[in-house]
């Protein structure tokens, strides 16, 4: 007799992330998650009400992973070093998990399930910028610029969009230097 593993929402999300890493967003179906976890599809409904809800939980896990990575990267750093470490951690996460990142919520602050995790991620970004004395709308705009730069570069890179022979590391370092110069001009 086969030993049945007790299924939890966390294990369903783990299976979904594995499928996502292997097959991309199009491979993430309830049937595929059920097969991966060794249960019939209706058994998943005890843990997630729909594919949409599962995707929400997956997005939440991606936010949490990114927050953990970024926090670890900037811990004990400030100013330019914190921003540089954060931007490199961002790019590294996307390089390691491009398919997960492709389903990361773009606006988690307006989603009931993801709001708290989105706010925590924002706090990490604000913490990296704290050394520049930015407050209020200046901090928001600086955070948006950082996100646009890191997201844009990493997304283009992970989709193979940089075809010219010059080194990508040098381009990214130039982008970081440009952003840091801008921050220093604002403080």
Number of C-alpha atoms within 10 A of each C-alpha: 3 4 5 9 10 7 15 13 15 13 15 21 22 17 20 27 24 15 21 24 18 13 12 16 17 8 15 21 19 21 16 15 27 18 13 15 20 13 15 13 15 12 12 22 14 10 17 19 11 13 16 12 13 23 21 22 20 24 25 23 20 22 24 18 15 20 22 14 16 23 22 14 21 22 14 9 16 17 18 20 15 23 25 21 20 26 26 19 20 21 22 14 18 21 16 12 16 21 20 24 22 17 17 19 18 10 10 20 16 11 12 9 15 20 15 17 21 21 15 17 21 16 14 19 26 18 18 27 23 16 17 17 13 17 13 7 9 13 17 15 13 20 17 13 13 20 15 12 17 21 17 12 20 24 18 11 17 18 11 9 11 13 8 7 6 9 9 14 10 10 12 18 14 12 16 20 14 11 19 19 12 12 18 13 9 12 10
